[in-house]
Structures are given as C-alpha cells and as structure tokens.
Amino acid sequence: MTNGAHPASVVVVGAGQGGYQTAASLRERGYTGRITLISGEDALPYERPPLSKAYLKGDADESLLWLRPATYYARQSIELVEGTVTAIHPAARTIRLADGSVRDYGHLVLATGARPRRLAVPGAGLRGVHTLRTARDAAALRASLRAARRAVVVGAGFVGLEFAAVARESGCEVTVVEARDRPLARAVSARTAAHFARLHREKDAQLLFGQGVVGLHGDRRGAVTAVEVSDGRRLPADLVLVGIGVEPRTELAAAAGLPVGGGITVDSRLRTGDPYISAIGDCAAFLQVRSDSRLRLESVQNAVGHARLVAERLTGSHHAYGELPWFWSEQFSTTLQIAGVAEGHDTELVLGEAPGAFSVLLFRGDELRAVESVDRPGDHLAARRLLDLGVEMSPGDVEAPGFTLKGHLADRGGGSRGIGGISRRPRRAPVPDPRT
Ligand SMILES: Cc1cc2nc3c(=O)[nH]c(=O)nc-3n(C[C@H](O)[C@H](O)[C@H](O)COP(=O)(O)OP(=O)(O)OC[C@H]3O[C@@H](n4cnc5c(N)ncnc54)[C@H](O)[C@@H]3O)c2cc1C
C-alpha cells in the first residue's frame, strides 16, 4: 500500500460527530473492510449542538440526540466498542484500550475531539460548578438549572452565551463574566459582538467585561454560593457554568510520537506524520491549501467535512481538504450564521437596516473573507456560495446602491441554480494539493 487507500480495516478513536461520519461515509462509499468505532462515552454517537440549545430547554431524552439508532450500526457492520484508547503503537499498528485489550488496525483515524478548559482557581471543584461538552454534562446542567435561581456564566463564548439565553428564558437570574472587553471576541466582528451583548442585556442578563474570576465560594456542604471576580465583587450563584473554551485531545497522538501543536498536526489531506494514521475534527490542526497556514476549527461542518475527506481517501479518491467553513449559533430567538473565517480582516461592511437583522461582510483588502448573518439566512446561503466559488467582490461593490449578496451572485453567474441548490453540507470541487 503506497497511498494508504483500501486498508483491510479502519479503527476510529472517538465516536462523536467526526468519528461517526467517518464510519458512515466509508460504508456509503462501498468500503467493505472491518470498521471499528471506539466510543469513550457510554452513549450512541450523538450531536452536541442541541446540548446548549433545545436539549437544555426541554424534557427530551438523550435518544433525540442520536445521530443514528443502534440498529444502524449492526446493519452497516460497524462495530461500536465502548472504551477508552490508552495507547497507540504505530510500529505494530495496534492500539490498547483501558481494559488491557489490544486491537490491530489497517488505518487509524483519530477523532478525539476536545475537552473543556477548567478554571484554575480555588473553589472550582464545588458542587453546582459545571462544564458542558457531553450529553452527561448537559443532563446534569439541565437538572441543576431547574432548581437554580442565580446562574453565573464564566466566559462569553458560544457555549456560555447559548446557556445564558436558556437560563434567562427559564427565569434564572444570569450574570456573564468575561475577561475580554466583549463577547465572542475570538469568533466574530465587533459589530456582531455588540449586537449579542445588547440582546442579552435586553433580556436582563448582566454582562461583566474585563473581569477575571479569582475564586469560587461555597457553603459548608460544598455547594457553590458565589463567584469572586477581579474587582473584588462577589456574585451570588447557585449554578456556575464554566465556558472558557476547549483544549484539543492530543495526548494519545503525542504519546505515540506524532507531531502535535495546537491540535494534532495533519497535512491538507488530514494525514499525520504516520501514513497509517489520520486525524480529523476538533482535535486536528490541518494545513489549509489556499493560505498555507494551519487551522483548527470547532464545528459540525468541519468534523463532517474532514470525515468525508478521509473516507474518500481511504476508498481511493485523493484530494486536499478545501471546504468552506461555516457555523451557526442560536441565542433566544436569534440565529447567527457565519460563512468563512475572518482571520485578520481590515474592513467591516454592514448590510441590512432592520434592528436585529443584518449581515457583516469582512474583507481583507479586496478579498471577502467571511460573512456573519444575524437572522438573514438568505445572505448566509449566498455568502457561502460566493465564498465557495471564490466570486470576486470588493468593498466598492458592496457600497453600490441596491447591492445584495444574492444579486451579486446572480450577476457573476453563480445564482439561479446556486442559492436554492446549496445543500446543508456543501462539497467543494477537489483542490489540487501542490505538496503531494
Ligand atoms: C454544547 C455544544 C454546542 C455546540 N454547538 C455547535 C453549533 O451550534 N454549531 C456547530 O457547528 N458546532 C457546535 N458545537 C461544536 C461541535 O459539536 C463539535 O465541533 C463537534 O462535535 C466536533 O466533532 P469531533 O468528532 O471532532 O469531536 P467530538 O464530537 O467531541 O467527539 C470526540 C469523541 O472522542 C471521544 N474520545 C476522546 N478520546 C478518546 C479515547 N482516548 N478513547 C475513546 N474515545 C475518545 C470523546 O469522548 C468524544 O466522544 C457545539 C459543541 C458543544 C459542546
């Protein structure tokens, strides 16, 4: 085997969004070898986005989160194994599980995701202090929320703000503490950030920016009672959600001697330094062909796109990863959709007048890099198509009277069939990879 295609067996470590999709796409592409999907959680593969949205609000049980019912895996001959992989032995092409068992692989896919960062302050282990990554976390948080009166959210990222919205809607007093000077600082433009800050304040959430958490206080029974912030204030709380970002789960790869740096290092075809091991999704820092820089993303679209590319490679179709990143978030009844990655933009232009419904177009020089749409789904779809096709568009075009993204797309020939025809997970034309 020189190019790694058609291995006799594929073992996938991690049965989250990316792991599940790898197995499913392999079978869709007619792969007939053995597939083993190893899950570190005691649940069927499930989707995480509802954990901070619909699942948290309702009474739904976990089965609603499942990507597929149990019968699917049996029918597709996908062996689902519950267990934690503790070591990879690349020379022998084997892995070891926590129960001591050893399995061999023809190709290994690391889809280990990420884990929430913990607060490194006194009191972080008190009862009532939560993080949110797994269905189990969400079930515990949902139960706590039912009894809570005052919630403090540490970190104004997507998970923190989505939880804050649900907590406010359930009648809880909410304070969000953020070390930076605005919410979603790593992810969106100042304009979009200001909109979400306003939205939460209108719903009577307190937002404290430029404040770190220095400690958590509890009662004699070990339950959290207050969060102390850097200016000395103590914020009463009977529930705390820590949403200060995640760390990619790279330890297995690092211990096996694979290159790691801000994620498991992979090339534009998602191969690690070992030709028999790939890495995908939240844990993978991949080489972008177009910009020649490395990127690690945390999104469903990225995990699914990576998984499909690896399945294609393992079944003989070789090309580099070049899908356009996109993402969404829901807070109260507002939907934010992002197409592209802003990365060092220098110009922000806004489309839309109505309060609460607008798109921010982010340019670097004359190049459109990303579009953030708030309750403008039509703009989002057009933006995805424009960015995906690489349609030229400058800030000057946007300032022309009557400009719309959809109109610009139609003018440049990407329109009529294009907008309505975009699937939820767009595929890009194969991108030639100059490195291989
Ligand atoms: C609350 C929440 C809300 C989100 N909302 C959105 C959203 O609105 N839109 C969006 O695009 N994205 C959202 N995301 C992000 C999205 O869910 C992730 O990007 C996606 O799940 C990544 O898929 P993955 O397969 O890389 O990792 P994961 O889905 O995290 O799966 C990794 C799996 O690997 C397992 N694992 C790790 N190490 C081992 C080991 N050694 N042995 C066995 N198993 C192991 C883990 O237990 C885990 O089950 C959200 C995430 C969260 C937590």
The ligand as a Gaussian input file, in Angstrom:
#p B3LYP/6-31G(d) Opt

LIG

0 1
 C      -22.572000      22.436000      23.878000
 C      -22.029000      22.486000      22.481000
 C      -22.721000      23.176000      21.481000
 C      -22.227000      23.216000      20.189000
 N      -22.924000      23.911000      19.235000
 C      -22.469000      23.932000      17.957000
 C      -23.195000      24.621000      16.933000
 O      -24.245000      25.228000      17.193000
 N      -22.710000      24.583000      15.669000
 C      -21.553000      23.916000      15.351000
 O      -21.152000      23.897000      14.189000
 N      -20.838000      23.280000      16.309000
 C      -21.266000      23.272000      17.597000
 N      -20.544000      22.626000      18.557000
 C      -19.238000      22.027000      18.203000
 C      -19.386000      20.630000      17.603000
 O      -20.275000      19.859000      18.352000
 C      -18.008000      19.990000      17.569000
 O      -17.175000      20.795000      16.750000
 C      -18.055000      18.568000      17.029000
 O      -18.757000      17.742000      17.896000
 C      -16.639000      18.028000      16.834000
 O      -16.705000      16.686000      16.455000
 P      -15.463000      15.722000      16.789000
 O      -15.826000      14.373000      16.246000
 O      -14.194000      16.343000      16.339000
 O      -15.385000      15.671000      18.367000
 P      -16.478000      15.209000      19.416000
 O      -17.847000      15.295000      18.875000
 O      -16.154000      15.924000      20.682000
 O      -16.173000      13.657000      19.644000
 C      -14.959000      13.208000      20.198000
 C      -15.232000      11.899000      20.927000
 O      -13.985000      11.232000      21.134000
 C      -14.025000      10.591000      22.381000
 N      -12.644000      10.277000      22.793000
 C      -11.652000      11.159000      23.058000
 N      -10.531000      10.489000      23.411000
 C      -10.837000       9.169000      23.364000
 C      -10.099000       7.992000      23.629000
 N       -8.816000       8.018000      24.003000
 N      -10.721000       6.781000      23.511000
 C      -12.028000       6.723000      23.101000
 N      -12.773000       7.813000      22.831000
 C      -12.171000       9.025000      22.966000
 C      -14.729000      11.617000      23.256000
 O      -15.224000      11.007000      24.436000
 C      -15.832000      12.091000      22.325000
 O      -16.976000      11.291000      22.463000
 C      -21.001000      22.559000      19.863000
 C      -20.298000      21.875000      20.868000
 C      -20.807000      21.837000      22.165000
 C      -20.028000      21.097000      23.236000

